Amino acid sequence: MQGTVAAGDARKGHPRGLYLLFFTEMWERMSYYGMRGLLVLFLTSKVNGGFGWSTGDALSLYGTYTGLVYLTPIVGGYIADRFIGQRKAVVLGGTLMMIGHLVLALPSVSMFYAGLGFLIIGNGFFKPNISTMVGGLYAPGDGRRDGAFTIFYMGINLGAVLGNFICGTLGERVGWHYGFGAAGVGMFLGLVAFLAMQKKLLGQVGLAPVKPEPGAVSAAQGGEKKGFGRDEIDRIVVIFIIALFVVAFWTGFEQAGGLMNLYTDQKVDRAMLGWEVPTTWFQNFNSAFIVLLAPVFAGLWGWLSARGKDPSIPVKMGLGLLFLSIGFLFMLGASNESAAAGKAAAWWVIMAYLFHTMGELCLSPVGLSMVTKVAPARIVSAMMGVWFLANAAANKLAGVFGGYSERLGEFNVFMYITIGTGAAGVLLLIIAPVLKKMMHGTDEVKPAAPPSTAQGSSVAAA
């Protein structure tokens, strides 16, 4: 264990450190999603310094960039686990990303690629470790953990709303590089908040590299780590299996910043009350739905958990895939309408984002929580990096699939994603009992302590 959270965090509520991590992640995601919403629009634009690339080339770079952003967390998680601890990794990563966004603000092709490089490396340190620290605020079996990750997820999406409004509007209406620069300011604000409040609110969580679990050290070998036990291997295998399904989910979901973004820009009627809504604002529907629905889902999981009826992690994630598939049915409707009438009504896209959001809430925060519970403690940040490896593969595949729209048309691409994600969801629901058994109880929650015994107690970090 890494230490304890400061005393006085009531068992029925959440540790105050959760809200610091919420705020820090909010500003980091403001910078990330603000830049992401502009990327393909900037690459395909022929005005205001845009590169004027084709759709296929723009989506290919989009997929490569967003894929690498989720690949480097494997290295960042390993370095944090073994050498510097999660907290220093978050500060290092945030600093590199702030530099990257500010470099992107410089109108130069070489600076553009340099900025992407800083963002890719910085995210590798930041992303897995701040998520791991959320889990570190809670003891094993604490039923609040899934709800905590859902609250944390609200911070991610509140940041996305700010990013699309601030960076997106500046980029589309003033100049692309102003939008990129605003993203750097957002990351700076997150860093300031984290550095100012970390000692007071996080206690020892994330301060030092994780020590081996009890029983994992052999005295005869002078302190060398043994191999993993059978139960640990099963738990690691489960994470890899579920990660394959996560690839299917994010391949579809990440069309939001790529093909769905370009489709909305070119083939959706965005006029409202005599004013054309900026394209990047449409991605805020996902974020707004997250902020509205996250408390509902967090409350639902908590309510079911208190009654011993909480669905297993694989079941929740299978439902997430099915919700995503339903969302793409609305994109099929939009494609039919735009093919017949030239433009599709905006409500098709809005409804797609609603169901995608419901799927995201069933899968993403639950998955983050799962890794912190199921992974062996001494490799939890590295396994969080492996979890983000699924996002890396999915983001690249999202760009590749989106690029096929130039040859196949949007309707066919959306149809293949609808079928693929629906089939994956059904399969995951079928094998869910086997996966749950392989978790060996690490996913189980314990009843909350009575209020009389909870007051004034500290929470051990996982």
N, C-alpha and C positions, 0 to 999 in steps of 0.2 A: 504494500500500500504506500501511497505517496504522502500521506499525512491526513490531517483533518481540516474540515472547513471551520471557520471561526465559530465559536460557541454562540448560541442564541438563535440559530436558524431553526425555526419551529418545524417539527416533523410534518405537520399538516400543510405547510406552505412550501416554498422553494428557497434554497440558499440565495443570499443576495448576490453571490458571485455569478449566478445564472444571468442576472440582468446586465452585469458588466460585459459578459461574453455576448449576450444579445446585442448590446449597443455597439460593441466592437465589430461584430460580424455584420451588423446593419450597414455601417459605413463602408466596410470592405466590399460588401455585395452591391452597394450603391455604385462604387467605382467599377466593379466588374460588369454588372448588367448595363450600366450606362454606356460603357465602351462596347459591350457585345451588341447592344441594340443598334449601334451606329455602324458596326464593322462592315456588314455586307452592303449596306446602303452607301457607305463611303467608297467601297471598292468598286461598285458598279456605277457610281455617279460620274458624269462627265463635266460637272460644274463645280465651282468653289474648291478646286484642287483635288477632286476625287480622281481615282485611278482609271475609271472608265472600263473596267474589266467585264468579261462576259459573266453570265449567271453561273455557268459551270466552274469557271476559274475562281470566282469569288467564294462560292460555296465550298470548293476544295480547300482553299486557304482557311476559311472559317472552320471547317472540320479539323484541319491539321492543328490550328491554334487551340481550339477548345479541347481537342484530344490531348495535346501536350500539357495543357493546363491541369488536366486530371491524371496525367501520367507521372509527373514529377513528385506528387505527394508520396509515392512509394519511397523515394530516396529521402525526402524531407522527414517522413515518419520514422525511418530507420535511424537517421542522424539524431533526431530528438530522443528516441528510445535509448540509444547507446551512449550519446556524448553530451548533449547540451540541454536536454529537458524540453518540454513542450512550450513553456512560457517564453524562453529565449528564441525558440524557433518562430513563434508567432510575431515577435518584435522584428526579427530579421526579415521574415517574409513580407510583413507589412511595409517595411522600409523599402525593400526592393520593388514592390509593386507601386508604391508612391512614385519612385523614380521613373518606373516604366511608363506610367500614365503621363507624367510631365514631359518625358522624352517624346511621346506620341504627339504632344501638342506642338512640336516643332515641325514645320512643313517641309519635310525632306523624306525621300524614299528610304535612305539608309537609316535615318532616325526612326522611321516607322518600324522597320524590322528589328532595330535595336530595342525599341520600346516593347515590342512583343516578347523579345527574349527576356527582358527584366521581369515582365509579368508572369511568364511561364515558370521561371526559377522561383520567384517570390511566392507564387501560389503553392509551389511544392512544399515550402516550409510552413506557410500559414494554414492552409485548408485542413489537413488531417489533424493538426495539433489543437486547434481551437475546438474542433468537434470532440476530440478525445477528452479535453478538459471538462466539457459539459458532463460527460459520463463520470469523470473523476469527482464530481461534486456529490455523488450518491453512493451509498453502500450497496454491495451485491444484494439483489432481491428487492430493492426499494421500488415499490410500485409507482413512484412518482417519475421514474426515469423516462418512460415513453412520453408522458405529458410534458416533461421538461424539454425534450428534443422537439416537440411540436411547438412549444413556446419559442424556443431558439429559432425554429424554422420561420416563425412570424418575423423575426428580426431580419432574416435573409430576404424575405419578400417585401418587407417594408423598405429595405434598402434598394430593392429592385424598382419599386415604385418611384422613389426619390431619383434613382439613376435615370430612368426613362423620362421622367418629367424634366429634370434639370439638364443632364448631359444630352438627352435626346433632343430636347427643344433647342438648346444652344447649337448642337451640331447641325440639325436640319434647317434652322431658321437664321442662324448667325454665321456659323462656319464650323466645319468638321473639327478642326483642331481646338476650338474653344470647348467643344463637348469633351474631347479627350482630356484637356487640361482640368476641367471641372471634376473629372473622375479622380485625378490626383489629389485635389483638395479634399474630397470625401475620404480618401484613404488616410490622409494626414490627420483628419479629425478623429478617426477611429484609433489611430496610434496614440494620440495625445490622451484620449480617455483611458485606454488600456494602461499606459505607463503611469498615469496619475493615480489610478484606483486599484491596481493589481494587488499590492501588498495588503491593503485593508480588507478586500473582499474575497480574495482567492485562497488565503492561508498558504498552505504548502502545496496545493494542487498544481501540478505541472512544473514545479520549481526545479526538480532534479530528474535525471534519467531513472527509468523504472528498474527496480531491483528484481531479480528472479523470484518466482513464486516459491513458497516454502516447499521443500522436497525436491526442488529443481537443481540444487547444488550438491555436489558430491565432495565430501571432505577428503576422501582418498585421492581425489584428483586435484587437490589444492584449490578448490573453489570453482572448477570449470563447470559449465552448465551441462546437464544431461540432455538426452534427446527428449522428445515429447512423449507423454503417455498416450495410451490408446484413446482415452476420452478426449484428450486435447487434439489428437489427430482428427477424430470425428468432427469436433467443433470447427476446426480449420477447414475441413472438407465441405462442411455445410456452408460456410461463408463463400467458398469458391463456387459451389453449385448455385446458390441464390444469386451470386454475382452474374452468372450467365443470363439469368432471367432479367436482371437489372439492365444488362446490355440491350435486350429487346425493348425494355421500357424507355430508356433514354434515347435510343435511336429514333423512336417516334417522337418523344417529347421535345427533343432538341431541334425539331423542325421549326419550333417557335421563333428562334433567332435566325434561322436560315430560310428555308423554302416558304414557310408560312409568313415570314416577314416580307419577303419579296412579293409573294402572292397578294398580301394585303396592300402593299404599295402600288401594285400594278392593276389588280383585277377586283378590288373591293370598293364599293361606293362609300367613301369616308366623309361625305358631306353631311354635316349636322347643323341645323339652324343657320344655313347660309355660309358655314365656315368649314373648311376642310381640316379634319383632325390629323395631326402629324402621325405618320406611320408608327413611330416608336411608341406612341401612347397606347396602341392596341395591346402591346405586351404587358401593359399595366393591368389588364383584366385578370390575367393569371395571378399577378402579385396581389391585387385587391381581393380576389376571391380567397387567396391563402390567408390574408389578414382577417377576413370575415369568418372563414370556416375553420381556421386552425383552433380557436377556442372550442368550437363545437366538437371537433374530432378529439382534442385533448380531453375534454370532459367526457366524451363517449368512452374512450379507452379507460379512463379512470373509473367511471361508473361501472363498466363491465368487469374491470379488474377487482373492484371492491366486492363484487358478487360472485367471483370465481368463474365468470363467463367470458373473459377476455379472449378473442380469437388468437390463435397462434400466429407468430410472426409470418410464416409462409402463407397462411390464409389471407392475412391483411395485404400482403404484397401481391398475391394472385388477384385479389379484388382490384388492386391498383392497376394492374395490366388490363383488366376488363373495362374499367372506367376509361382508360386511355383509348381503347379500341372504340368504345361508344363515341368518344369525342371526335374521332376521325370520320365517323359516319356523317357528322355535320360538315366536315370539309369536303366530303363527296357531294353533299347537297350544294355547297357553295360552288364547287367546280362545275356541276351541271348548269347552275344558274348563270355563271359568268360565261360559259360556252354558248348559252342560248341568247343571253341579253347583253353581253359585253362586260357587265359589272355584276358582282354578287352583293347581296344585302349584307350589311355589317353583322347582323344578328347571328348569321351562320358561324362566323369566326368567334364571336363572343360565347356562344354556346359550346363550341369546341373547347375553348379555354376553360369554361366551367367544369366540364367533365375531366379534362386533363388535370385540373387542379385537384379534384376529388381523388383521382388516381395518384397524384403526387403525394397527397397527405396520407394515403394508405401505404405508400411505399418508401418515400425518401426519409422522413424523420424516423420512421420505424426501423429502417435499415441502419441508419447511423446509430441508433440506440442498440440495435442487435449486435453490432460489431463490438461496442464497449462492454456488452454483457457476455458474449459467447467466445470472443477471442481470448487466448491465454494472456494474462496481464503483462508478461514481460515483452510481448510483441504487439500490444494493442495498437500503438500508433502505426507500426508497419502494416498491420492488417487493415487499418483504416486507409492506408495508402493503397493496398490491394483493392479495397472496396472502390476507391476512386479510379483504379485501373479500369474497372467496368465502365465508368463514365468516360474515360479516355477513349476506349474502343468504340463506345456508342457515339460519341461526338464526331469521331472521324467517319463512322458509318453514316451518321446523319448527313454529313456533307456530301458523301458519295451518293447516297440515295436521293437527296435533294437535287443533285446535279443531273440525275437521270430525267428530270422533268423536261429538260430541253429536247429529249428524244421521245419520251413516253407520254408527256403531258402530265399536268398535276393530278388529274383524276386517277390515273393508273398508279402513280406513286402513292397517293393517299389510300387507294384500295389495298395495295400490297401491305402497307403498314397496318391497316385495319385488320386484315386477316391474320397477319403474323403476330401482332400483339394479343389479339383475342385467343389464338391457339396457345400461345405461351401462358396466358393467364389460366386457361383451363388445365393445362398440364401441371402447372405449379400447385393448383388446388388439389389435384389428384395425388401428387407425391408429398403433400404437406405433412401427413402423419409420420412418414418415414424421416423427414428432415427434423421434425420436432423431437423425435426419439433420439436422433444423433446429437442433439444439443445437450443431452444429459442433464437437463434441469437447470442449466444456466440461464435460460430465458424465463424461468418462473419468477413470480413476484411474491413478496411476503406481505401479509396484512400490515397496515400502518399501525404503529404503536399508539396506545391510548394517549390522549392529550396530557393526562396527568404525569405520564412518564416521559413524554417527549419534550416538555418544556426545558429549555436551557441545555439540552444535550447537543453534542457536536455530531456531525455526519462524517463517517469515515469515507475517504476517497477510494474509489475502486482502483 
